[in-house]
């Protein structure tokens, strides 16, 4: 298969761009070439049959950057449950086949365009990049990673921490409030625990096993609940019968239904996702009685509708990462050719925090 890889808006592994899908930088294959190019590896989704159908291809590496672009050698790539869904065709927005899986990466700048003056060759940057070895992106869409910051940590935090931070903003979390985080051992859940503590909340974290909760406790959660046998009564007990002020729910389904029974007056439920397999139907009478709110959000919506806010959030998070105020947790590091294995580990709930795709 001869391919050009096109990536995050604008980002090209070889040429051109297709833009951003719901805040995720999607990489797709094209057929154009540009100049005489060496080859590189990329992980393609060519049919919507899940992670095991992914294939690694040798493709032409990107050509030189345009005046406003930079070329980046990727060293670490974050993968997530979203990538699992996209490999099956189950995500709410789907690129045209074939496309390169993944959407976030960290690496070093190897070339800069003639008009780029805020990024230098050798700088570490965070970019929208799939599971590829090199990309070309517009310089304005790259975030410089402070020197001394671990690139694997940088690659692991973009989608998870951006989601968690924006959620807390939408939920108007204030110091002293109680934050209930479901799926707390997953990527977006563990990030919410970390950000919630940083913002001064009392954090109650739920997960499906004691081993996972032990890791969540290391990030500072105040209370840990194994929700395999339910959580409503324990949340009520921990809050003197009041319930949680803010509930962060990436699970949905039965977890959401039970959350409606332990929300505090004037509480807010944040709809993060549906890893439990199904969206839930809200009983609006419960919201009415509790003067409560149900809040949906996407980081893609923020990026489209208020890019200044989105950019500011990412800069704040990068400062927190560089100063050690947030602590991305990586449970698995796998080479590029084992990307499918990484996604299967996510599917089977073996990953705590983040799985990272690294160079050999």
N, C-alpha and C positions, 0 to 999 in steps of 0.2 A: 504493500500500500504506500503510494507516494502521497505525502501530506504536507501541508503548511499548517501550523497550529496558530490559531488566533485566540487571543485571550483577553482578560479583563479590560474593560472599557475605558480608555483604549489601552490594550496590551496585546502585543503579538509575539508569539514565539517565532513566527516567521514573517507575517505580514498582516496588516489591517486589523480591524477590531469589530466586534459585534455588540459590545456594550455590556450592561449589567443586568442580571436577572435576580430580582428580589434581593439585591445587596450582595449576591454571590458572583464572583468573577468567573464566568464560565468560559472554558476554552474549547474551541471547535476546530474541526479539520477543514482546510480549504485545499485548493489545487494549484494556486499560484506559487511561483518561486521568485526569488529576488537575489540575483547575483550567484556567485560560486560559493557554496556553503558546505561546511562540514556537517557531520551527522550528530544527533543526540538521541536520547531515549525519552519516550513519552508513554503514558499509560492511557489507552483509549477505551471508551465504551462504544462498541460498534453495534450491539444489540441489547435490548432492555431485558436482560435475563439475570440481573443481580451481579454481585461482586465477582463470582467465579467466571463470568463471561468476559471480564476485562482482559485486554491483551496489551503487551508491551511492544511498541514499534520503534524502529530506527527511522527518524525523520530528519530533514534538513534543519540545522540550527538557525536561529534568527540572523538576519543580515544586520548591517550597521544601523544604528539609531538615526532617526530624522533629527533635525535641529532641536526639537523640543522633547526628545525621548532619551531614555537611558537603557543600556543593556545590562542585565543582571544574571549572574551565575547563582542559581538557587542551591542552597545548602540544606534547608529543612522545609518540610511542607506539612501543614496541618490537614488532617482529614476528619470527617465528622459523620453523624447520622444522616445529615442532608445528602452526603455523597452516596450513602447506601440507597436512599430513596431515589436519587437521580439515576443510579445504575439500574433501577427497576422500572423507571418511568412513572414513579409514584409521587414525585415532587410536584407542587402546584404550578410550577413553571418548568418547562422542559426544553432544552436546546435540541437542535436538529442533529441527528446522528450523521457521522460519528463525532464524538467530542471527547476531550481530555478530562478525566475526572479530577476533582479537587478545586480549591479556590483561594488558598492562602499560602504564602511562602515568604521565607526570609533568605537573603543572600547578600553577595557583594557586587557592587557596581564595577563592570569591566570596561564600559565605554560610555561616553556622554555626548549628546548632541551639541552643536556649536552654540546654541542659545541657552543652554542649561548653565545656570550660575549658582544654584543653591545646593547642588549635589556634586561630589567629586568622585573620581575613580578611586576605588578602594573603600568607599563608604558602605556600611551595612545598612540595608533598607528592608522594609516590609512592603510587599506588593501583592496584588491579586495575581496568583499564579497557580496553575494546576500541577499535576504530577509530571513535571517536565524538568529538564536540566538547566535550561536558559529561557529567558523571556526578554522582550523589549516592551517597555511601557512608557507612557507620558510621565515626565518627571514630576508633574504636579500631583500625580496619583500615587506616588511613592512616599512612604514615611521613613525618615531617617531614624535608624536605631542608634541610641547613644552608645559610644564606645564602652566596652566592658560588659555590655548586656549580652547574655547568652542567646544565640540565634535560634536555638530550639525553643526556648521559652517564648521568644518573640513570635515565632511561627505558630505556637500553640495557643496564643491568647486572643488573636484578632476576632474571630467569630464569637467565641465564648464570652469573652469579657466585654466586647462591644454590646452584645445582647444583654448581658446582666446589668451593665451600667445604665444603658438606655431604659431597661425595664424599671430600675429603681427610680429613675427620673420620672417616668410615666406614672409610677405608683406613688410618687411624692413621699418616699420613705424618709423619715426624720429620725434623729438620734433618740434612743429610748423606746422606739416602737418595736413590736415583735414581728419578725419576718419568718414565715414558714416556707422552707425551700424543699420542694419535692424532687425526687430523682437527684439527690444531692451529690451522689458519687459520679454522675455523668458530667460531661464537659460544661454545659451551660449551668448545671446545678452547682457544681463545685465553684465555678466562677461567681455565682450569686452568693454563696456563703462567704467567699473572700471579700467581695465588694460590700455586701451587707454589713459585715463586721467593721470594715473600714469606714462606713458611713454611720457607725454608732448604734446599730440595731442589736437587739437580742435575737439570736438566730436559733430557730428550731429546725433541724435537718432530718429528713427522712430518706431511707434507702432500703433496699430489699435484703441486705445481709449485714451481719455484724462486722465482717472483714472490711466491707466497703465503708461502713460507718466509722471504723477506726481511723481510716485515712481522712475522712471528713472532719473528724475531731481534731486532727493535727492542724487543720486550717482554722481552728478556733470556734467552731460551732458550739453554742452554749448548751444545747440539749440535742440528744440523738435518739431517733425513734426508728426501730425496724418495723416498717409498715406492712410486713407480710400478714400481720394479724390486726391491721387497722391502726388508726392514729387519732381519730377524733377525740376520744375520751382523754388521751394523754395530753393532747394540745390544750384541751379545756383545763385539765388539772394544772398544767404548767403556767397557765395565764389566769389562774384564779377564777375560772369560769367565763372569762371574757372572750377568748378566742384570739386569733392572730390578726394583727392590723393589716399586714400585707402578705398575700399568699402567692408564691411564685411557682407556676405549674407547667412544666414541660412534658407532663405525662398524659393528662387528659383522662377520659374514660371514667372508671370507677373512682380513681383518685380525685378527680374534679368533683364528682358527686359527693364524696365524703367531705371535701374541703368546704363545700357550701354549708356544712353543718358545724363548722368550727371557725367561722369568720367573725371578727369583732364588729361591733357597731361602727359604722362609717369606714369599714374595711374595704380593701381593694384586692381583687383577684387578677393576677397577671397571666394571660394566656400566652405561653411561650411555645408550645408545640403539643404533639400527640404521640409520643413514643410508646404509649400504652396500646396503640393500635386503632383507637377511634376517638373522634371528637365527642365531647359530651354536650348534652342539651341542658342549658341553664334553667333552673326553676326560678322564674322571676319573682315569685312571691317571697322566696327567701331573701332575695336582694332588696325587695321592697321593705320587708320587716326590719332588716338590719341597716337600712339606709346605706347599702353597700354598692360597690361599683365593680363591673366586669370590664377589663381593659385588654384589648387586643393590640398587637403592635408587630412590626417587622423592622429589622435594621435596614432592609432594602427600601422600605417606605420612607424612613428617615433620610437615607442617602439621596433619594429622588426628590423629596419634598423640601428638605432643609439641609443641603449639603454642607453649609457652614457649621451647623450644629453637629452633624456627623463627623466632620473633620476635627472640630474642637474636642469632641469626646475621645477620638482616637489619640489625639495629642496628649490629653490628660492621662489616659491609660498608659501611654508609652512612658510618660514621666513617672507614673506610679511604678511601672515595671522596673525602670532603670534605678529607682531609689529603693527598691525592695519592699514597697508597700503592698504589692499584690504578688501572689505566689502560684503561677501556673503549675499544675501537677501533670507530669507525663508518666504514664504507666507502661507504654510500649513504644519502642523505637525499632522500625523495620526499614530495610532497604527498598529502593524503588520497585524492584521486581516482585516484592511481597506486598504490594499495595492491596491486592484482593484479600490477602490474609488479614491485613489491618482492618478492612471494612467488615470482614466476617467476625472479628473479635468485637467490634462495636455492636454488630447485630446480636451477638450472643451475650452481650452485657458483661464482657470480660475486661473492658477498658475502664479505668478509673481516671477521670480528668480527660486526658487527651492521648491520642496515638499520633506519632510523628513519623513521616517518611523521610529518611536521611539518605545521603549519598553512601555508596559502598565504601 
